[in-house]
């Protein structure tokens, strides 16, 4: 081969190789970007709104005036499925001084030309640091939910998300279908409202706030409060329901079938506990 021709072929081969490498790097960069962080400075009246179908939603109160959102994308499957999933996954994090919103939209496989086998495991984990005072609204089908060390109101809507509220202060409203609900060392201010179908609810409360309303169909309810807590008890149970209490002296107790009303200690906030085919336990801390 003529030296000039050989040199041209050599240079062309190098050019093709560099092009292939650049193309591969360019195509993989967006697909391999796993984690990112966003932060926002917020006002004392701010609200956090999060929607995540699965994975985790973990919120922790801090002394800062910032909301810091750490996003981690987790995928187990083939490289082709991973590329497709990451390219079609949407994690929107938006904020202003009075409101921070996080919404995770998972790719849909209801299409005829999706380049994926569908045999993979994936989720998005959210770790969020917030000012103590922020109000929180969480929505998800089955994420692991944890909220700790906050003093604002908390609202949670889910289907079967295990949830833990630890050392929070403020009003709480939970609506779910099943799994577990745990409120640990909470100081209630405002109302506590929990509605579920088959969830097991366990609460240790330092104070009872203004009003307590806990309802379930087939789940269990265990409410633990200080021995000197003052409240008005209203228990309603179906034929297959059971009720036990560590407070033997319930003043002016009236019974109607499985229902009971009375005053504990000096009376105070209304505590309404209702189940149809589950069990209710009232405990002293």
C-alpha positions in Angstrom: 0.0 0.0 0.0 1.3 3.5 -0.9 2.5 5.3 2.3 0.1 8.3 1.6 -2.9 5.9 1.2 -1.9 4.0 4.4 -1.6 7.3 6.3 -5.0 8.4 5.1 -6.6 5.1 6.1 -4.9 5.4 9.5 -6.1 8.9 10.1 -9.6 7.9 9.0 -9.7 5.0 11.4 -8.6 7.3 14.3 -11.4 9.8 13.3 -14.0 7.0 13.2 -12.9 5.7 16.6 -12.9 9.1 18.2 -16.4 9.8 16.8 -17.7 6.5 18.2 -16.2 7.2 21.6 -17.7 10.8 21.6 -21.1 9.4 20.5 -21.1 6.8 23.3 -20.1 9.3 26.0 -22.7 11.8 24.8 -25.4 9.2 24.7 -24.6 7.8 28.1 -24.1 11.0 30.1 -27.8 11.8 30.6 -28.7 8.1 31.2 -26.1 7.6 34.0 -26.8 10.8 35.9 -28.2 9.2 39.1 -28.3 11.7 42.0 -28.8 15.4 42.3 -29.6 18.0 45.0 -31.7 21.2 45.0 -31.9 23.8 47.8 -34.3 26.7 48.4 -34.5 29.4 51.1 -38.0 29.6 52.5 -40.1 31.8 54.7 -41.6 30.8 58.1 -45.0 30.2 56.4 -43.6 27.8 53.8 -45.1 24.5 52.8 -43.5 21.3 51.4 -45.5 19.3 48.9 -44.1 15.9 47.8 -45.5 13.3 45.4 -43.6 10.0 45.0 -45.3 6.7 43.9 -42.8 4.4 45.7 -39.2 4.5 47.0 -38.8 6.8 50.0 -39.9 10.1 51.3 -37.8 11.0 54.4 -38.2 14.5 55.8 -36.1 15.8 58.7 -36.5 19.1 60.5 -33.4 21.3 61.0 -32.4 24.7 62.4 -31.8 26.0 58.8 -34.1 28.2 56.8 -33.5 26.1 53.7 -35.3 23.1 52.1 -32.6 20.8 50.8 -33.8 18.0 48.5 -31.5 15.0 47.8 -32.7 12.8 44.9 -31.4 9.3 44.4 -32.4 7.2 41.4 -32.1 3.4 42.0 -32.3 0.9 39.2 -31.6 -2.8 38.9 -31.9 -4.3 35.4 -30.3 -4.4 32.0 -28.3 -1.5 30.6 -30.9 -1.0 27.9 -33.8 -0.8 30.4 -31.8 1.5 32.6 -31.2 3.9 29.8 -34.8 3.9 28.8 -36.0 4.3 32.4 -33.7 7.2 33.2 -34.5 9.0 30.0 -38.2 8.8 30.6 -38.2 9.3 34.4 -39.2 12.8 35.5 -38.2 14.3 38.9 -39.5 17.9 39.1 -38.2 20.0 42.0 -39.4 23.5 42.1 -39.4 26.1 44.9 -40.1 29.6 45.9 -40.0 31.3 49.4 -43.5 30.0 50.4 -43.7 26.6 48.7 -41.4 23.8 47.6 -42.8 21.0 45.4 -41.2 17.7 44.5 -43.0 15.4 42.0 -41.7 12.1 40.7 -43.3 10.8 37.5 -42.3 7.2 36.7 -42.2 6.0 33.1 -45.3 4.3 31.7 -45.0 1.0 29.9 -48.4 1.3 28.3 -47.1 1.8 24.9 -46.4 -0.2 21.8 -42.9 1.0 21.0 -41.3 1.1 24.5 -37.7 -0.1 24.1 -37.7 -2.0 27.4 -38.3 -5.6 28.6 -40.1 -4.4 31.8 -38.1 -6.9 33.9 -36.4 -4.5 36.3 -36.7 -2.9 39.8 -36.6 0.8 40.2 -37.4 3.6 42.6 -36.6 7.2 43.6 -35.5 7.9 47.1 -36.0 11.4 48.5 -34.1 12.7 51.5 -35.3 16.2 52.4 -34.1 18.5 55.1 -36.5 21.3 56.1 -36.9 24.1 58.7 -38.6 22.8 61.8 -41.7 25.0 61.3 -42.6 24.0 57.8 -46.0 22.5 56.9 -45.8 19.2 55.1 -48.1 17.5 52.5 -47.0 14.0 51.3 -48.7 11.8 48.7 -47.6 8.4 47.4 -48.9 4.9 46.7 -46.3 2.9 48.6 -43.2 4.9 49.5 -41.5 4.4 52.9 -42.5 7.6 54.7 -40.7 9.2 57.6 -41.1 12.6 59.2 -39.1 13.7 62.2 -38.4 16.8 64.3 -40.9 19.2 62.6 -43.4 21.5 64.3 -45.8 22.3 61.4 -48.9 20.5 60.3 -48.5 17.1 58.5 -50.8 15.7 55.9 -50.3 12.2 54.4 -52.3 10.4 51.7 -51.3 6.9 50.6 -52.5 3.4 49.8 -50.0 1.1 51.5 -47.1 3.2 52.7 -45.4 2.3 55.9 -45.0 5.5 57.8 -43.2 6.8 60.9 -43.7 10.2 62.5 -41.0 10.7 65.2 -40.8 13.6 67.7 -43.1 15.9 65.7 -45.2 18.7 67.0 -48.4 19.9 65.3 -51.6 18.7 63.7 -51.6 15.4 61.8 -54.0 14.1 59.2 -53.4 10.7 57.6 -55.5 8.8 55.1 -54.3 5.4 54.0 -55.6 1.9 53.2 -53.2 -0.5 54.9 -49.7 -1.2 56.2 -48.3 0.4 59.4 -48.8 3.9 61.0 -46.5 4.8 63.8 -46.4 8.1 65.7 -43.6 8.1 68.2 -43.1 10.7 71.0 -45.4 13.2 69.2 -46.7 16.4 70.8 -50.0 17.0 69.2 -51.1 20.6 68.6 -54.4 20.9 66.7 -56.2 17.8 65.5 -55.0 14.3 65.0 -57.1 12.5 62.3 -56.3 9.1 61.0 -58.5 7.1 58.6 -57.5 3.7 57.4 -59.0 0.3 56.4 -56.5 -2.4 57.4 -53.6 -0.4 58.8 -52.0 -1.1 62.2 -51.8 2.2 64.1 -49.5 2.7 67.1 -49.3 6.1 68.8 -47.3 7.4 71.7 -48.4 11.0 72.4 -47.1 13.4 75.0 -50.2 15.6 74.6 -53.5 15.1 72.8 -54.0 18.5 71.2 -57.5 19.7 70.4 -59.2 16.6 69.0 -58.3 13.0 68.2 -60.3 11.0 65.6 -58.8 7.6 64.7 -60.9 5.2 62.5 -60.1 1.8 61.0 -62.1 -1.1 59.6 -60.0 -4.2 60.3 -56.8 -2.8 61.6 -55.6 -2.3 65.2 -55.3 1.0 67.2 -52.9 1.4 70.1 -52.9 4.8 71.7 -50.5 5.5 74.6 -50.7 8.7 76.6 -49.5 9.9 80.0 -51.3 8.5 83.0 -52.5 12.0 84.0 -53.8 12.9 80.6 -57.2 14.5 80.6 -59.7 13.7 77.8 -63.2 12.6 76.9 -63.3 9.0 75.5 -65.7 8.0 72.8 -65.2 4.4 71.6 -67.3 2.8 68.8 -66.9 -0.8 67.8 -68.6 -3.4 65.7 -69.7 -6.8 66.8 -66.2 -8.2 66.2 -64.3 -5.4 67.7 -62.4 -5.4 71.0 -61.4 -2.7 73.5 -59.0 -2.7 76.4 -57.8 0.1 78.6 -55.2 0.9 81.3 -57.5 3.6 82.6 -60.0 1.7 84.8 -61.7 4.8 86.2 -63.7 6.3 83.4 -66.1 8.7 85.0 -69.7 8.7 83.9 -69.1 5.8 81.4 -72.1 4.9 79.4 -72.4 1.7 77.3 -74.4 0.9 74.2 -73.5 -2.5 72.8 -69.8 -2.2 71.9 -69.8 1.6 72.2 -68.6 3.5 75.3 -68.4 7.1 76.3 -66.8 8.6 79.4 -64.3 11.0 81.0 -60.7 10.1 81.8 -59.2 12.0 84.7 -60.6 15.6 84.5 -61.8 15.5 80.9 -60.5 17.5 78.0 -60.0 16.9 74.3 -62.4 14.5 72.6 -60.7 11.2 71.7 -62.8 9.3 69.2 -61.7 5.7 68.5 -63.6 3.6 66.0 -63.2 0.1 64.5 -65.6 -2.4 63.0 -63.6 -5.7 63.2 -60.3 -4.6 64.7 -59.0 -4.0 68.2 -58.4 -0.8 70.2 -56.0 -0.5 73.1 -55.7 2.6 75.4 -52.4 2.6 77.3 -50.6 4.6 79.9 -47.1 5.7 79.0 
